[in-house]
C-alpha cells in the first residue's frame, strides 16, 4: 500500500508562481512518480480555484476563511489553520507530514498531530521580515514598525519550535543550514539534510536568442541584461539601477529588463527617470511563467543583485538551464551555485560599484563574445547537478528513514 504524505503550505504552484511553491510542487511530483500518495493542503490564493482538485496526480485541498479579507491571510491562519489540519488528518490516515513556511509550521504545531514530520526550510521569514519590513502595507510607518516587530518575534518563536519538533529538516542550501544553526545552535547536524532545488529541464532550455527576442518584441541588436525579482528593498534592484548609470558610459546601447511587481515599483521607476536611464532600463511587470524561458533565452546575462537572504535561488538555475550566464552578489546561496561554474560570476560585493564592475568585466570578456559555447556549458552543469529527479530521490531517502 502506498505511503500517504500530507504537505502543508500557504503557497502552491501553479496557483502562484514563486520559488518556494515550485519546490513544493516538483517535490510532490517526484513523490507521486515514486509511488507515494500525496495530498497538499494549501491556501486558496485566488478566486475560481476548486476547494478539492487533482493536479498532476497530486490531491489538492484548498482552504479559505471568511475573515481572510478582514484579518489578512496570515493572521487568519494563526487562528484557523490548526483546526483545518486536524480535520484533514481525521479523514485520512497519513504516514508523514511535510510542512513549508512558518504559518504551516505553526498550524502543525498547534494541531498536535502525532506523526513524524519534515520541515522544508526555505528561509528564516523572521529574519527576512526584519530586513524587508512590511513594505508600507499599512501605510503608517510607526504602525508598520510595531507590526513588523510583533510578527518577526512570533515567526522566530515558530521557526525555533518547528525546528525542534520535526524529525528532519530539509535545507535548500548550505547557507540555509547556517541560518538553522543560528536559530537552534544545539540542533544535531544529522537532523539537517541539504537538498537543493531543481529545474524543469524540459521547460527551461536553450533557444535561439534572435527568435526569442522577436517573439517578445525586444531589440535584436542591443546587449540585453535581465532580472526578475519582487520589487522590494531586499532584492537589490536599487543598487542595480545605480550601477547602470555608470554602465551606460561604457555600453551606451545596453538594455536592462526588470520583471516583477512589488511595493517599491514606483520608487524604482522614479529613480530610472532621475538618472536619465529610461532608454536603457525597462520595467516589464509580472511575467507569465510560460514567457520566462523566452526572456532567459533573449538575455545576454541574468543579474541577481540580492542584498540579503538568498536562500537558494531557483531563478539562477532556470537562467542557467536556458544557457544564460548569471552574475550575482555574494549573498546567501548564490556563491554556492556560481562558484561551481566561474567565481568571476560573483560580484566582489553587493553595492552598486561592485555590480557595475562585475557586469562591465563580463561584457568585456571572451565569454560574452562566445555565447553559444558558454550556453552549452551552463546547460550541462544544471543537467548534471540540479534535476528535480535528483532532488526528489534525496528527499525520498529521508522519508524512508522515518516511515
C-alpha positions in Angstrom: 0.0 0.0 0.0 1.3 3.4 -0.9 2.6 5.6 1.9 0.4 8.7 2.5 2.1 12.1 2.7 0.4 15.3 3.7 2.2 18.5 2.6 1.1 21.8 4.2 1.8 25.2 2.8 0.4 28.7 2.2 1.5 28.6 -1.4 1.3 26.0 -4.3 2.4 26.2 -7.9 0.7 26.7 -10.4 -1.8 28.6 -8.2 1.0 31.2 -7.6 4.4 31.4 -9.2 7.2 31.9 -6.6 10.2 29.8 -6.0 9.1 28.1 -2.7 5.8 26.9 -4.3 7.7 25.4 -7.2 9.9 23.5 -4.8 6.8 22.0 -3.2 5.2 21.2 -6.5 8.2 19.4 -8.0 8.9 17.6 -4.8 5.3 16.3 -4.7 5.5 15.3 -8.4 8.7 13.2 -7.7 6.9 11.6 -4.7 3.9 10.7 -6.9 6.3 9.3 -9.6 7.8 7.0 -6.9 4.6 5.6 -5.7 3.6 7.8 -2.8 0.1 9.0 -2.2 0.4 12.8 -1.8 -2.1 15.4 -0.6 -1.3 19.1 -0.5 -3.2 21.3 2.0 -2.8 24.9 0.8 -4.5 28.3 0.9 -6.9 29.2 -1.9 -4.8 32.1 -3.2 -7.1 33.3 -6.0 -10.8 33.2 -6.9 -12.0 30.4 -9.1 -9.8 27.6 -7.8 -11.6 24.4 -6.7 -11.7 23.5 -3.0 -10.6 20.0 -3.9 -8.6 19.2 -7.0 -6.1 16.8 -8.6 -3.0 18.4 -10.2 -0.6 16.1 -12.0 -1.7 13.2 -9.6 -1.3 15.4 -6.5 -4.5 15.7 -4.4 -5.0 19.3 -3.5 -7.2 20.7 -0.7 -7.6 24.4 -0.8 -8.8 26.3 2.3 -10.0 29.8 3.0 -11.7 31.7 5.8 -14.4 34.3 5.8 -12.2 36.5 7.9 -9.3 36.5 5.5 -10.3 39.9 4.0 -10.7 41.4 7.4 -7.7 40.0 9.3 -5.4 39.1 6.4 -4.5 35.6 5.4 -1.5 35.1 7.7 -3.3 36.3 10.8 -6.3 34.2 9.8 -4.1 31.1 9.5 -2.8 31.6 13.1 -6.3 31.1 14.4 -7.9 28.7 12.0 -5.2 26.5 10.3 -4.6 24.2 13.3 -8.3 23.2 13.2 -8.2 22.7 9.4 -5.2 20.4 9.7 -6.9 18.4 12.5 -10.0 17.9 10.3 -7.9 16.8 7.3 -6.0 14.3 9.4 -9.1 12.9 10.9 -10.4 12.0 7.4 -7.2 10.4 6.2 -4.6 8.2 7.8 -1.3 9.9 6.8 2.1 8.4 7.5 4.1 11.6 7.5 3.6 15.3 7.3 5.8 17.8 5.4 5.4 21.5 6.0 6.7 24.5 4.2 6.7 28.1 5.6 6.2 29.4 9.1 2.4 29.6 9.3 2.1 26.0 8.1 4.6 25.0 10.7 2.6 26.9 13.4 -0.6 25.2 12.3 1.0 21.8 12.5 2.5 22.5 16.0 -0.8 23.8 17.4 -2.8 20.9 15.8 -0.7 18.5 17.9 -0.7 15.7 15.3 1.2 12.7 16.4 3.0 11.9 13.2 6.6 12.2 12.1 7.3 15.4 10.2 9.8 17.1 7.9 10.3 20.8 7.8 11.3 22.1 4.4 13.2 25.3 5.5 13.2 27.8 2.6 14.4 30.8 4.7 14.0 32.4 8.1 11.0 34.6 7.4 11.5 36.2 10.8 14.9 37.5 9.7 13.7 38.4 6.2 10.8 40.5 7.8 13.3 42.4 9.9 15.3 43.3 6.8 12.4 43.8 4.4 9.7 45.2 6.7 6.1 45.3 5.8 7.0 47.5 2.7 4.3 50.0 3.6 1.4 47.6 3.8 -0.4 49.7 6.4 1.0 53.0 5.1 1.8 54.5 8.5 5.5 54.0 9.4 5.3 53.6 13.1 2.4 51.1 12.9 4.3 49.2 10.2 7.3 49.0 12.5 5.3 47.9 15.5 3.6 45.1 13.5 7.0 44.1 11.9 8.5 43.6 15.4 5.4 41.7 16.6 5.3 39.3 13.6 9.0 38.8 13.4 9.1 37.7 17.1 6.2 35.4 16.5 7.8 33.9 13.4 11.1 33.5 15.2 9.5 31.6 18.0 7.6 29.4 15.5 10.7 28.6 13.5 12.6 27.5 16.5 9.7 25.4 17.8 9.2 23.8 14.4 13.0 23.0 14.0 13.0 21.3 17.4 9.7 19.4 16.9 10.3 17.9 13.4 12.1 14.7 12.8 14.1 16.0 9.9 14.9 19.4 8.3 15.5 19.9 4.6 17.7 23.0 3.9 17.9 24.1 0.3 21.5 25.2 0.7 24.5 25.3 3.0 23.6 28.9 3.6 20.1 27.9 4.8 21.7 25.3 7.0 23.9 28.0 8.6 20.7 30.0 9.4 19.1 27.0 11.0 22.2 26.5 13.2 22.0 30.2 14.2 18.4 29.7 15.2 18.9 26.4 17.1 22.7 26.2 17.9 22.4 22.7 19.5 20.5 21.1 16.7 22.2 17.9 15.5 23.9 18.0 12.1 22.4 14.7 11.1 18.9 16.3 11.6 19.6 18.7 8.7 19.8 17.4 5.1 20.9 19.9 2.5 18.8 19.1 -0.6 18.9 21.8 -3.3 16.1 22.7 -5.7 16.0 21.7 -9.3 14.8 22.8 -12.7 12.1 21.6 -15.1 14.7 20.8 -17.8 12.0 20.3 -20.5 10.6 23.7 -19.9 13.7 25.8 -19.2 16.1 25.1 -22.1 18.4 26.9 -24.5 16.8 28.5 -27.6 17.7 30.8 -30.4 18.3 34.3 -29.0 17.2 36.2 -32.1 13.9 34.2 -32.3 13.3 34.7 -28.6 13.7 38.5 -28.9 11.5 38.6 -31.9 8.7 36.7 -30.1 8.9 39.1 -27.2 9.3 42.2 -29.4 12.7 43.0 -27.9 15.6 44.8 -29.5 17.6 42.3 -31.7 20.8 44.3 -32.0 21.5 45.6 -28.4 23.1 43.9 -25.4 20.4 42.7 -23.1 20.6 42.2 -19.3 17.6 40.7 -17.5 16.4 40.2 -13.9 13.1 39.2 -12.4 12.5 39.9 -8.7 9.9 41.1 -6.3 10.3 44.9 -6.3 11.2 45.2 -2.6 14.4 46.5 -0.9 16.0 43.2 -0.1 16.3 42.2 -3.7 18.9 44.9 -4.5 17.1 46.5 -7.5 18.1 50.0 -6.4 21.8 49.1 -6.4 21.4 47.5 -9.9 19.8 50.7 -11.3 22.5 52.8 -9.8 25.2 50.5 -11.3 23.6 51.1 -14.7 24.3 54.8 -14.5 28.0 54.1 -14.8 27.5 51.1 -17.2 25.8 53.5 -19.7 29.2 55.3 -20.1 30.9 52.0 -21.2 27.9 50.5 -23.1 25.6 53.3 -24.2 23.4 50.9 -26.1 22.7 48.3 -23.4 19.2 47.3 -22.2 18.2 46.1 -18.8 14.8 44.5 -18.5 13.4 44.2 -15.0 10.5 41.8 -14.4 8.3 41.6 -11.3 6.0 43.6 -9.1 6.3 45.0 -5.6 5.8 47.9 -3.2 8.8 49.8 -4.5 7.9 49.8 -8.2 7.0 53.5 -8.3 10.2 54.4 -6.4 12.4 52.4 -8.8 10.6 53.9 -11.8 11.3 57.4 -10.5 14.9 56.6 -9.9 15.3 55.4 -13.5 13.9 58.7 -14.7 16.0 60.8 -12.3 19.2 59.0 -13.6 18.1 59.6 -17.2 18.1 55.8 -17.9 14.6 55.4 -19.5 16.2 54.4 -22.8 18.3 51.7 -21.1 16.0 50.3 -18.3 12.5 48.9 -18.9 10.1 47.5 -16.4 8.1 44.5 -17.5 5.8 44.0 -14.6 4.5 40.5 -13.8 5.9 37.9 -16.3 3.8 34.9 -17.0 5.5 31.6 -16.3 5.2 30.4 -19.9 7.1 33.5 -21.1 10.0 33.2 -18.6 12.1 30.8 -20.8 11.9 33.3 -23.7 13.2 36.1 -21.5 16.1 34.0 -20.2 16.9 32.9 -23.8 16.8 36.5 -25.1 19.2 37.8 -22.4 23.0 38.0 -22.7 23.2 37.8 -18.9 20.9 37.4 -16.0 21.6 39.7 -13.0 20.9 38.7 -9.4 21.6 41.8 -7.2 20.3 40.4 -3.9 21.1 42.4 -0.7 20.2 39.7 1.9 18.9 36.2 2.4 19.0 34.4 -0.9 18.0 31.0 0.5 18.6 29.2 -2.8 17.6 31.0 -5.9 15.6 28.8 -8.4 15.8 31.6 -10.9 19.5 31.2 -11.0 19.1 27.6 -12.1 16.3 28.5 -14.6 18.5 31.0 -16.3 21.5 28.7 -16.4 19.3 25.8 -17.8 18.4 28.2 -20.6 22.1 28.7 -21.3 22.2 32.2 -19.9 25.1 33.2 -17.6 24.1 34.5 -14.2 26.0 37.3 -12.4 25.2 37.7 -8.7 26.1 39.3 -5.4 28.0 37.3 -2.8 24.8 36.8 -0.8 23.1 33.7 0.6 23.3 30.6 -1.5 24.3 32.4 -4.8 28.0 31.8 -4.4 27.3 28.0 -3.7 26.0 27.7 -7.2 28.0 30.2 -9.2 31.4 29.2 -7.7 31.0 25.8 -9.3 30.9 27.4 -12.7 33.1 30.5 -12.6 34.0 32.5 -9.5 34.2 35.7 -11.6 30.4 35.5 -12.0 30.1 36.5 -8.3 30.4 40.3 -7.7 33.0 41.4 -5.2 30.4 43.0 -3.0 26.7 43.8 -3.1 27.0 47.6 -3.6 26.3 49.4 -6.9 30.1 49.8 -7.7 30.7 46.1 -7.4 27.7 45.3 -9.5 28.9 47.8 -12.2 32.4 46.4 -12.2 31.2 42.8 -12.4 28.9 43.4 -15.3 31.4 45.6 -17.1 34.1 42.9 -16.8 31.8 40.2 -18.1 30.7 42.3 -21.0 34.3 42.8 -21.9 35.2 39.1 -21.6 35.7 36.4 -24.2 32.7 34.5 -22.7 30.4 37.5 -23.6 31.5 37.1 -27.3 31.2 33.3 -27.4 27.7 32.8 -26.0 26.8 29.6 -27.8 29.7 27.5 -26.4 29.0 29.0 -22.9 25.3 28.2 -23.2 26.1 24.5 -23.8 28.5 24.5 -20.7 25.9 26.1 -18.4 23.1 23.8 -19.6 25.3 20.7 -18.9 26.1 22.0 -15.5 22.4 22.2 -14.5 21.6 18.8 -16.0 24.4 17.1 -14.0 23.7 18.8 -10.7 20.2 20.2 -10.4 17.5 17.9 -11.8 14.3 17.5 -9.8 14.8 13.7 -10.1 18.0 14.0 -8.1 16.4 16.3 -5.5 13.4 14.0 -5.3 15.5 10.9 -4.7 17.3 12.7 -1.9 14.0 13.7 -0.2 12.6 10.1 -0.6 15.8 8.8 1.1 15.0 10.9 4.2 11.3 10.0 4.1 12.2 6.3 4.1 14.2 6.7 7.2 11.1 8.0 9.1 8.3 5.7 7.9 
